[in-house]
Amino acid sequence: MLAVGSTLALAGASAATASPADDAGPRSMTALIPAAPEVSATIAALAPRGCTDAALPITVEESRLTAVLPDAADPSRPADRTFARAMVEGAGLGDWTTAFAGRLCDQKSLAKATETVKRLGTHLWRDAVKRAQSTGPVEGVLPAGDDRPLYWTRIEAMSVLHQWKAGFAMTTEQRAELVEAFDRASRGMGDISFPAGDVKRVLVSGFDPYTLDGGETGSAPGTVGNNIRHGNPSGATALSIDGTTTTEPDGTVIFYEAYTLPVSYPEFERGYLEDTVGPFMRPGKRQLDASITVSQAGGSQFNLEQWNGRYHGPTLGNDRYTPCTTIGGVPELAVDNIGCNTQVVDRWGGGDTLTDPPQWTSATLPMEQMIAARTGSDIPRPPGDTWPDESVAFGAVWNTNYSYFADCSSPVVTSVNQREVVYPPSVAPTPPPADSCARSGAGGSYLSNESAYRNTLLRDRMGLTIPAGHIHTPDMQHFESDFGVSDATFDAWRSAIAGQARELIQVVGENS
């Protein structure tokens, strides 16, 4: 991995992140909250003196920068540093945000600041990819494949952007756009570069860590629950596959590019996924041959999700917000309720009725080949793996479950459970009724389902028949102790999941 100094010194091409055209409709802004004094002090310590303003608001995700776990060896005491610092320093990135802040605070105009944060965001992404794909020693004590340092370094840098005391006038909207420019670049969204010619092009998404609040707690005062340790194997998969290739027996090269998505709704509503995937679904020399979204679920199997619903569920994002809630335990309806219906920005087709966009989309992944390939037969099984077939790391299951409102004006939900371990199934699965309203797709009603829905909707609106769909991975949150930030078991689960996920993705590429 490039050292921080040399990374930030690179003055090459800036990130290619496009600036989306303004839509006619209202922009979904990321909510900001006042910063607690200790959070502002943490942010100020990352930047040159006088560069930040403690009065400026931050995000909920940034408020977690001061979270401290109990000490792993003695839970009656707090750990010696914040969890964020344990992650950032653990990957050898301890000085990255300070170097970033120094560059930012030298900027004298919004245009130059935007150019700078795009460039540095891209370098952060590339460094994370290089570290994840390293086969030799890496900086820091955390394993090479750990996805969490990228997330926490990004959050640190975004907190500086939110509290940056610029030397020029900047509106709230302009600051939000500056933060977003960095966010998109640091997710690899502007770093996608498919070759033209006779190759296959496969685009893969992953997600940030999520469910960071709660979990087991210790007796140490002021500490947090251990959910903050969570990583995401889909993010680890994205880092491990970005920019790689495989070659088919006939010599055809499959080229993989990847990016990561936030676990919050507003960025989806602003077109993060469509702006990343859409340009490569348009006709041209670099048009996609397959587009796959990946996220984490549970158990010891990969679920290959068939149907995706338009409905937003009530689960909170990392920003502790959901646009669709339950009232007295009863789900809100999508009728006349844009908060519960996935909305698409105008530049990618828009739609503002119950049936535009449609309530359902469907995967076009090569399910039979993905299951028949017996992926994971060469992947070591991690400790505690419960998949009954011990000859593979994890199972691969065709998931055709879903639930729906048969009457879009009634809260009565009908659930259809028809998951198949084998393919082809003994009985063909029944698709969702054409006139129903979605309650959940095979992958649920959270942002995993939403990424799948948006990706396959783009495929349909572009008139493509390429493989597109969602892979849900097993859950990798398996630790040997209550408060250790990493250990051999946790690493084994991440490595195994990412390894088999890459094999499943390769099968998609080979059948595209």
C-alpha positions as CSV (number, residue, x, y, z in Angstrom):
1,M,0.0,0.0,0.0
2,L,1.2,3.5,-0.8
3,A,2.3,5.5,2.3
4,V,0.1,8.3,3.2
5,G,2.6,10.9,2.1
6,S,3.1,9.5,-1.3
7,T,-0.6,8.8,-1.8
8,L,-1.6,12.4,-1.1
9,A,1.3,13.7,-3.2
10,L,0.0,12.0,-6.3
11,A,-1.2,14.8,-8.6
12,G,-2.5,12.6,-11.4
13,A,-5.9,12.5,-13.0
14,S,-8.6,13.5,-10.5
15,A,-11.5,11.2,-9.8
16,A,-13.9,10.7,-12.7
17,T,-17.0,11.0,-10.5
18,A,-19.6,12.7,-12.6
19,S,-21.6,15.6,-11.2
20,P,-25.2,14.6,-11.7
21,A,-27.5,17.0,-13.4
22,D,-30.1,18.6,-11.1
23,D,-33.5,17.1,-11.1
24,A,-36.7,19.0,-11.0
25,G,-37.8,17.3,-7.8
26,P,-36.6,18.1,-4.3
27,R,-33.1,16.9,-3.3
28,S,-33.0,14.3,-0.4
29,M,-30.4,15.8,1.9
30,T,-28.4,13.9,4.5
31,A,-29.6,14.9,8.0
32,L,-27.2,16.8,10.2
33,I,-27.1,17.1,14.0
34,P,-25.2,19.3,16.4
35,A,-21.8,17.9,17.3
36,A,-21.2,17.0,20.9
37,P,-18.1,18.9,22.3
38,E,-16.1,15.8,22.6
39,V,-16.8,14.9,18.9
40,S,-15.8,18.4,17.8
41,A,-12.6,18.1,19.8
42,T,-11.8,14.9,18.1
43,I,-12.4,16.4,14.7
44,A,-10.3,19.5,15.5
45,A,-7.4,17.2,16.6
46,L,-7.4,15.8,13.1
47,A,-7.0,19.1,11.3
48,P,-4.6,22.1,11.4
49,R,-5.3,24.6,14.2
50,G,-8.1,27.0,13.3
51,C,-9.3,24.9,10.3
52,T,-12.6,23.6,11.9
53,D,-15.6,25.2,13.5
54,A,-17.2,23.2,16.4
55,A,-20.5,25.0,15.8
56,L,-21.0,23.3,12.4
57,P,-23.3,20.2,12.4
58,I,-22.2,16.7,11.6
59,T,-23.9,13.4,10.7
60,V,-25.1,10.6,13.0
61,E,-22.4,8.3,11.5
62,E,-19.7,10.9,12.4
63,S,-21.0,11.1,16.0
64,R,-19.8,7.6,16.5
65,L,-16.1,8.7,16.1
66,T,-15.8,9.0,19.9
67,A,-17.2,5.6,20.6
68,V,-15.0,3.4,22.9
69,L,-15.4,-0.3,23.5
70,P,-14.6,-1.9,26.8
71,D,-11.1,-3.2,27.0
72,A,-10.9,-6.8,25.6
73,A,-8.8,-8.0,28.4
74,D,-10.6,-6.2,31.2
75,P,-14.2,-5.1,30.3
76,S,-14.4,-3.0,33.5
77,R,-12.0,-0.5,31.9
78,P,-12.5,1.3,28.6
79,A,-10.2,0.5,25.7
80,D,-7.2,2.8,25.3
81,R,-8.5,4.5,22.1
82,T,-11.8,5.0,20.2
83,F,-12.9,2.2,18.0
84,A,-12.6,4.4,14.9
85,R,-8.9,5.0,15.7
86,A,-8.4,1.3,16.3
87,M,-9.6,0.7,12.8
88,V,-7.8,3.6,11.1
89,E,-4.5,3.0,12.8
90,G,-4.9,-0.7,12.5
91,A,-4.7,-0.4,8.8
92,G,-1.7,1.9,8.8
93,L,-3.9,4.9,8.0
94,G,-3.4,6.8,11.3
95,D,-2.1,10.0,9.6
96,W,-4.4,9.8,6.6
97,T,-7.2,12.2,7.8
98,T,-4.6,14.7,9.1
99,A,-2.9,14.8,5.7
100,F,-6.3,15.1,4.0
101,A,-7.3,18.0,6.3
102,G,-4.1,19.7,5.6
103,R,-4.7,19.6,1.9
104,L,-8.3,20.7,2.3
105,C,-7.6,23.6,4.6
106,D,-5.1,25.0,2.0
107,Q,-7.9,25.4,-0.6
108,K,-9.1,28.9,-1.5
109,S,-12.1,28.1,-3.6
110,L,-14.9,25.7,-3.8
111,A,-13.8,24.5,-7.2
112,K,-10.3,23.7,-6.0
113,A,-11.7,22.1,-2.9
114,T,-14.0,19.8,-4.9
115,E,-11.2,18.8,-7.2
116,T,-9.0,18.0,-4.2
117,V,-11.5,15.9,-2.3
118,K,-12.4,13.9,-5.4
119,R,-8.8,13.1,-6.0
120,L,-8.0,12.2,-2.4
121,G,-11.2,10.1,-2.1
122,T,-10.1,8.1,-5.2
123,H,-6.7,7.6,-3.7
124,L,-8.3,6.3,-0.4
125,W,-10.4,3.8,-2.4
126,R,-7.3,2.7,-4.4
127,D,-5.2,2.3,-1.3
128,A,-8.0,0.2,0.3
129,V,-8.2,-2.0,-2.8
130,K,-4.5,-2.5,-2.9
131,R,-4.3,-3.4,0.7
132,A,-7.2,-5.9,0.4
133,Q,-5.6,-7.6,-2.6
134,S,-2.1,-7.7,-1.1
135,T,-0.6,-11.2,-0.8
136,G,2.4,-10.0,1.3
137,P,2.8,-7.9,4.5
138,V,0.6,-4.9,4.9
139,E,0.8,-1.8,7.1
140,G,-1.0,-2.0,10.4
141,V,-2.1,-4.9,12.6
142,L,-5.4,-5.6,11.0
143,P,-5.7,-8.3,8.3
144,A,-5.4,-7.2,4.7
145,G,-9.0,-8.1,3.8
146,D,-10.6,-6.1,6.6
147,D,-13.2,-3.7,5.1
148,R,-13.7,-1.6,8.2
149,P,-10.7,0.7,8.0
150,L,-12.0,2.2,4.7
151,Y,-15.4,3.0,6.3
152,W,-13.9,4.6,9.4
153,T,-11.3,6.6,7.5
154,R,-14.0,7.9,5.2
155,I,-16.1,8.9,8.2
156,E,-13.2,10.8,9.8
157,A,-12.5,12.7,6.6
158,M,-16.2,13.6,6.1
159,S,-16.4,14.9,9.6
160,V,-13.6,17.3,8.8
161,L,-15.5,18.4,5.7
162,H,-18.6,19.0,7.7
163,Q,-16.8,21.2,10.2
164,W,-14.3,22.8,7.8
165,K,-14.0,26.5,8.4
166,A,-13.4,27.5,4.7
167,G,-11.8,30.8,3.9
168,F,-14.6,31.6,1.4
169,A,-18.4,31.7,1.5
170,M,-20.1,28.3,1.2
171,T,-23.8,27.6,1.4
172,T,-25.2,24.5,3.2
173,E,-26.0,23.0,-0.2
174,Q,-22.5,23.6,-1.5
175,R,-21.0,22.0,1.5
176,A,-23.3,19.0,1.1
177,E,-22.2,18.6,-2.5
178,L,-18.5,18.8,-1.5
179,V,-19.0,16.1,1.1
180,E,-20.9,14.0,-1.5
181,A,-18.1,14.4,-4.0
182,F,-15.6,12.9,-1.5
183,D,-18.0,10.2,-0.4
184,R,-18.7,9.0,-4.0
185,A,-15.0,9.0,-4.9
186,S,-14.0,7.1,-1.8
187,R,-16.5,4.4,-2.7
188,G,-14.9,3.7,-6.0
189,M,-17.8,5.2,-7.9
190,G,-15.6,7.4,-10.0
191,D,-12.9,4.8,-10.4
192,I,-14.7,2.4,-12.7
193,S,-12.7,1.9,-15.9
194,F,-13.8,-1.0,-18.1
195,P,-11.7,-1.8,-21.2
196,A,-13.3,-1.7,-24.6
197,G,-13.0,-4.7,-27.0
198,D,-13.7,-8.4,-26.8
199,V,-13.9,-8.8,-23.0
200,K,-16.7,-9.4,-20.6
201,R,-17.4,-6.5,-18.1
202,V,-18.9,-7.3,-14.7
203,L,-19.8,-4.6,-12.2
204,V,-20.2,-5.6,-8.5
205,S,-21.4,-3.6,-5.5
206,G,-20.8,-4.0,-1.8
207,F,-22.0,-2.3,1.4
208,D,-20.6,-0.4,4.4
209,P,-20.8,-2.0,7.8
210,Y,-24.2,-1.6,9.5
211,T,-26.1,-2.2,12.7
212,L,-23.3,-0.4,14.6
213,D,-25.4,0.5,17.6
214,G,-26.1,-1.8,20.6
215,G,-24.8,-5.3,21.2
216,E,-23.0,-6.7,24.3
217,T,-21.8,-4.1,26.8
218,G,-19.2,-4.2,29.6
219,S,-19.1,-2.5,33.0
220,A,-16.7,0.2,31.9
221,P,-18.4,3.6,32.1
222,G,-18.9,5.5,28.9
223,T,-18.4,2.6,26.6
224,V,-20.6,1.3,23.8
225,G,-22.0,-2.0,22.8
226,N,-19.9,-4.3,20.7
227,N,-22.0,-4.0,17.5
228,I,-19.7,-1.2,16.5
229,R,-17.2,-3.9,15.6
230,H,-19.3,-5.0,12.6
231,G,-17.8,-5.3,9.2
232,N,-19.5,-6.3,6.0
233,P,-18.3,-9.2,3.8
234,S,-19.9,-7.6,0.7
235,G,-17.7,-4.6,1.2
236,A,-14.7,-6.9,1.6
237,T,-15.7,-8.7,-1.5
238,A,-15.9,-5.5,-3.5
239,L,-12.4,-4.5,-2.4
240,S,-11.0,-7.9,-3.2
241,I,-12.4,-8.1,-6.7
242,D,-12.1,-4.5,-7.9
243,G,-9.9,-4.3,-11.0
244,T,-9.2,-8.0,-11.2
245,T,-9.7,-10.4,-14.1
246,T,-10.3,-14.1,-14.8
247,T,-9.9,-16.0,-18.0
248,E,-12.3,-18.5,-19.5
249,P,-11.0,-21.8,-21.1
250,D,-11.5,-20.2,-24.6
251,G,-9.3,-17.3,-23.6
252,T,-12.1,-14.8,-23.0
253,V,-11.1,-12.3,-20.3
254,I,-13.7,-11.3,-17.6
255,F,-13.0,-7.9,-16.2
256,Y,-14.4,-7.0,-12.7
257,E,-15.0,-3.5,-11.3
258,A,-16.6,-2.8,-7.9
259,Y,-17.9,0.0,-5.7
260,T,-19.5,0.2,-2.2
261,L,-22.8,1.7,-1.2
262,P,-23.9,3.4,2.0
263,V,-26.3,1.9,4.5
264,S,-28.7,4.8,4.5
265,Y,-31.7,5.8,2.4
266,P,-31.0,9.5,1.3
267,E,-28.0,8.7,-0.8
268,F,-29.9,6.0,-2.7
269,E,-32.7,8.6,-3.3
270,R,-30.0,11.0,-4.7
271,G,-29.1,8.4,-7.3
272,Y,-25.8,6.9,-5.9
273,L,-26.4,3.5,-7.5
274,E,-28.0,4.7,-10.8
275,D,-25.2,7.3,-11.4
276,T,-22.6,4.5,-10.9
277,V,-24.2,1.7,-12.9
278,G,-26.4,3.5,-15.4
279,P,-23.6,4.9,-17.7
280,F,-22.3,1.4,-18.2
281,M,-25.7,0.0,-19.1
282,R,-25.9,2.5,-22.0
283,P,-24.9,1.3,-25.5
284,G,-21.2,1.6,-26.2
285,K,-17.8,-0.1,-26.3
286,R,-17.8,-0.5,-22.5
287,Q,-21.3,-1.7,-21.9
288,L,-21.8,-4.1,-19.0
289,D,-22.2,-7.8,-19.5
290,A,-23.5,-8.3,-15.9
291,S,-24.3,-6.2,-12.9
292,I,-24.4,-7.7,-9.5
293,T,-25.4,-6.3,-6.1
294,V,-24.1,-8.0,-3.0
295,S,-24.9,-7.6,0.7
296,Q,-24.8,-9.5,4.0
297,A,-27.7,-11.6,5.4
298,G,-27.3,-14.5,7.8
299,G,-26.8,-18.2,8.3
300,S,-24.2,-20.3,6.5
301,Q,-25.5,-19.9,3.0
302,F,-25.5,-17.5,0.0
303,N,-29.1,-16.6,-1.0
304,L,-29.5,-15.9,-4.7
305,E,-32.5,-13.5,-4.6
306,Q,-35.1,-13.8,-7.3
307,W,-37.7,-11.0,-6.8
308,N,-37.1,-7.5,-5.6
309,G,-39.8,-5.3,-4.1
310,R,-40.1,-1.5,-4.4
311,Y,-41.2,-1.2,-0.7
312,H,-39.0,0.6,1.9
313,G,-39.0,-1.3,5.2
314,P,-38.9,0.2,8.7
315,T,-35.3,-0.7,9.5
316,L,-33.1,2.3,10.3
317,G,-30.1,3.1,8.3
318,N,-26.7,3.9,9.8
319,D,-28.0,7.5,10.1
320,R,-30.8,6.1,12.3
321,Y,-33.5,7.2,9.8
322,T,-36.0,5.3,7.7
323,P,-38.5,7.0,5.3
324,C,-41.2,4.4,6.0
325,T,-42.3,3.3,9.5
326,T,-44.8,1.2,11.2
327,I,-47.8,2.6,13.1
328,G,-48.8,0.5,16.1
329,G,-46.8,-2.4,14.6
330,V,-48.8,-2.1,11.3
331,P,-46.7,-1.3,8.2
332,E,-47.5,1.9,6.4
333,L,-48.9,1.4,2.9
334,A,-47.2,2.5,-0.3
335,V,-50.4,4.1,-1.6
336,D,-49.9,7.9,-1.7
337,N,-46.8,7.5,0.4
338,I,-43.5,8.2,-1.3
339,G,-41.6,7.4,1.9
340,C,-42.5,3.7,1.5
341,N,-42.1,3.6,-2.3
342,T,-38.6,3.6,-3.7
343,Q,-38.2,6.8,-5.7
344,V,-35.9,7.2,-8.8
345,V,-34.3,10.5,-9.7
346,D,-35.6,12.1,-12.9
347,R,-32.3,11.7,-14.7
348,W,-32.8,7.9,-14.5
349,G,-36.5,7.7,-15.5
350,G,-38.2,9.1,-12.4
351,G,-41.8,7.9,-11.9
352,D,-44.2,9.0,-9.2
353,T,-47.2,6.6,-9.3
354,L,-47.9,3.3,-7.6
355,T,-46.9,1.4,-10.8
356,D,-44.2,3.7,-12.2
357,P,-41.6,2.4,-11.3
358,P,-43.2,-1.0,-11.0
359,Q,-43.8,-2.8,-7.7
360,W,-41.6,-5.7,-8.6
361,T,-38.4,-6.5,-10.6
362,S,-36.8,-9.9,-11.1
363,A,-33.2,-11.2,-11.2
364,T,-31.7,-12.6,-14.4
365,L,-28.7,-14.3,-12.8
366,P,-27.7,-17.8,-14.0
367,M,-29.2,-19.5,-10.9
368,E,-28.8,-23.0,-12.1
369,Q,-25.1,-22.6,-13.1
370,M,-24.3,-20.7,-9.8
371,I,-25.7,-23.6,-7.7
372,A,-24.3,-26.4,-9.9
373,A,-20.8,-24.9,-9.8
374,R,-20.4,-25.9,-6.2
375,T,-18.6,-22.8,-5.4
376,G,-16.8,-22.9,-2.1
377,S,-15.4,-26.5,-2.5
378,D,-11.9,-25.0,-2.4
379,I,-12.6,-22.5,0.4
380,P,-11.7,-23.5,4.0
381,R,-14.8,-23.7,6.2
382,P,-14.6,-21.1,9.1
383,P,-15.1,-22.1,12.7
384,G,-18.8,-22.5,13.5
385,D,-19.9,-23.0,9.9
386,T,-23.2,-24.9,10.1
387,W,-23.9,-25.6,6.4
388,P,-24.7,-29.4,6.4
389,D,-22.6,-30.2,3.3
390,E,-19.1,-30.1,4.7
391,S,-17.5,-30.4,1.2
392,V,-18.2,-26.7,0.6
393,A,-17.7,-23.6,2.7
394,F,-21.3,-22.4,2.3
395,G,-24.4,-23.4,0.5
396,A,-25.9,-21.5,-2.5
397,V,-29.7,-21.3,-2.3
398,W,-32.2,-20.0,-4.9
399,N,-34.4,-17.7,-2.8
400,T,-37.8,-17.1,-4.2
401,N,-39.6,-15.8,-1.1
402,Y,-41.5,-12.6,-1.0
403,S,-44.4,-10.9,0.8
404,Y,-47.0,-8.5,-0.6
405,F,-50.2,-6.5,0.0
406,A,-52.8,-8.2,-2.1
407,D,-54.9,-5.1,-1.7
408,C,-52.7,-2.1,-2.0
409,S,-55.1,-0.2,0.3
410,S,-55.1,-2.8,3.1
411,P,-52.3,-3.5,5.6
412,V,-52.9,-7.3,5.3
413,V,-49.7,-9.0,4.3
414,T,-49.4,-12.3,2.4
415,S,-46.1,-14.1,2.7
416,V,-44.9,-16.7,0.2
417,N,-42.1,-19.0,1.4
418,Q,-40.7,-21.2,-1.4
419,R,-36.9,-21.2,-1.0
420,E,-35.1,-23.9,-2.9
421,V,-31.8,-25.6,-2.1
422,V,-31.7,-27.5,-5.3
423,Y,-32.1,-26.3,-8.9
424,P,-34.3,-26.9,-10.9
425,P,-37.0,-26.9,-8.3
426,S,-39.5,-29.7,-8.0
427,V,-42.3,-27.1,-8.4
428,A,-41.8,-23.8,-10.3
429,P,-42.0,-20.9,-7.9
430,T,-45.0,-18.6,-8.1
431,P,-44.1,-15.0,-9.0
432,P,-45.7,-12.0,-7.1
433,P,-49.2,-11.2,-8.4
434,A,-49.0,-8.6,-11.1
435,D,-51.5,-6.2,-9.4
436,S,-50.0,-6.5,-5.9
437,C,-48.0,-4.0,-3.9
438,A,-44.6,-5.2,-2.7
439,R,-44.0,-5.6,1.1
440,S,-40.6,-7.4,0.8
441,G,-38.6,-9.1,-1.9
442,A,-36.6,-12.3,-1.5
443,G,-33.9,-10.2,0.1
444,G,-36.3,-8.4,2.5
445,S,-37.2,-4.7,2.5
446,Y,-34.0,-3.1,3.6
447,L,-31.3,-1.5,1.5
448,S,-30.0,-4.8,0.2
449,N,-33.4,-5.3,-1.5
450,E,-33.3,-1.6,-2.6
451,S,-29.9,-2.0,-4.3
452,A,-31.2,-5.1,-6.1
453,Y,-34.4,-3.3,-7.1
454,R,-32.6,-0.3,-8.4
455,N,-30.0,-2.3,-10.3
456,T,-32.6,-4.6,-12.0
457,L,-34.9,-1.7,-12.7
458,L,-32.1,0.0,-14.6
459,R,-31.5,-3.1,-16.6
460,D,-35.2,-3.2,-17.6
461,R,-35.3,0.5,-18.4
462,M,-32.3,0.2,-20.6
463,G,-33.9,-2.7,-22.4
464,L,-31.1,-5.1,-21.5
465,T,-31.2,-8.9,-20.9
466,I,-27.8,-9.2,-19.2
467,P,-27.5,-11.1,-15.9
468,A,-28.4,-8.8,-13.1
469,G,-29.5,-9.6,-9.5
470,H,-28.5,-9.8,-5.9
471,I,-26.3,-12.2,-3.8
472,H,-26.9,-12.2,-0.1
473,T,-23.8,-13.6,1.8
474,P,-23.7,-15.4,5.1
475,D,-23.2,-13.3,8.3
476,M,-19.6,-12.8,9.2
477,Q,-19.9,-11.3,12.7
478,H,-18.3,-14.2,14.5
479,F,-15.8,-13.2,17.2
480,E,-13.8,-15.2,19.8
481,S,-14.3,-12.6,22.5
482,D,-16.9,-10.0,23.5
483,F,-14.8,-6.9,22.9
484,G,-11.8,-7.8,20.8
485,V,-11.7,-5.7,17.6
486,S,-10.5,-8.6,15.4
487,D,-9.4,-12.2,15.8
488,A,-8.7,-15.3,13.7
489,T,-12.3,-16.5,13.7
490,F,-13.7,-13.2,12.5
491,D,-11.0,-13.0,9.8
492,A,-11.7,-16.6,8.7
493,W,-15.4,-15.9,8.2
494,R,-14.7,-12.7,6.2
495,S,-12.0,-14.5,4.0
496,A,-14.2,-17.5,3.4
497,I,-17.3,-15.4,2.5
498,A,-15.4,-13.1,0.2
499,G,-13.6,-16.0,-1.5
500,Q,-16.8,-17.9,-2.3
501,A,-18.6,-14.7,-3.3
502,R,-15.9,-14.1,-5.9
503,E,-16.4,-17.6,-7.2
504,L,-20.1,-17.0,-7.5
505,I,-19.5,-13.7,-9.3
506,Q,-17.1,-15.5,-11.7
507,V,-19.8,-18.0,-12.6
508,V,-22.1,-15.1,-13.5
509,G,-19.4,-13.6,-15.7
510,E,-18.8,-16.9,-17.4
511,N,-22.5,-17.2,-18.2
512,S,-23.0,-13.6,-19.4
